[in-house]
Amino acid sequence: MRIGVFGGTFDPVHLGHLRVAEEVAECCQLERVIFIPSGIPPHRRQPETSAAHRLNMVRCAISGNANFSTSPVELQRPGKSYTIDTLIKLSQAHPKDEFYLIIGADQMLKLKKWYQSEQLFEYCRIVAVSRPGTPLQAIQAKMAADFPASILSLISFFRVSALDISSTKIRKKIRHQKSVRYLVPKKVSQYIELYHLYQKD
């Protein structure tokens, strides 16, 4: 089985995330995409919302799509959430499956600094998703300087639909009591309202 691995803080998960997963699954002929909320991300600020809430919001968002699932693997592991540890865990649980790590193309500029970055490719291929305006030539030149050809062959770039949605903007709208309808799935919006998330500065 070809499985997409889509990690992120998902604070909150939004329609842009779902569209990326849908388009990559179609392009790469993935039979399943696993959304993996990060526990303690090593390269960015800590999530505003608890692990339990972020996991539940993902569950709300993907309900009804049989090809999408979620995993608490990073939330259950103490310490920082390193991608290599997650891939090893998934490979051990599904030794016959082929994994495709879905990340933003801009993150490729930082990939060399990731923990055990070259070892990632023992467990997956990478699908780097970009939007219109992403400087792909500069990113690809950086990758060519950082990694050998054998690794570059395991990376593919895929341009997705331009949806100007971000979790940061959604949190800001909620704080200012603005509508987030059509930015997040209805069930996620209802969950946010039920638990009064993102309302404090």
HELIX and SHEET records of a PDB file:
HELIX    1   1 LEU A   15  CYS A   28  1                                  14    
HELIX    2   2 ALA A   51  ILE A   62  1                                  12    
HELIX    3   3 THR A   83  ALA A   93  1                                  11    
HELIX    4   4 ALA A  105  LYS A  113  5                                   9    
HELIX    5   5 SER A  117  GLU A  122  5                                   6    
HELIX    6   6 LEU A  136  ASP A  146  1                                  11    
HELIX    7   7 ALA A  149  LEU A  152  1                                   4    
HELIX    8   8 SER A  167  ARG A  175  1                                   9    
HELIX    9   9 LYS A  186  LEU A  194  1                                   9    
SHEET    1   A 6 PHE A  68  THR A  70  0                                        
SHEET    2   A 6 ARG A  32  PRO A  37  1                                        
SHEET    3   A 6 ARG A   2  GLY A   8  1                                        
SHEET    4   A 6 GLU A  98  GLY A 104  1                                        
SHEET    5   A 6 ARG A 125  SER A 130  1                                        
SHEET    6   A 6 ILE A 155  ARG A 159  1                                        
END                                                                             
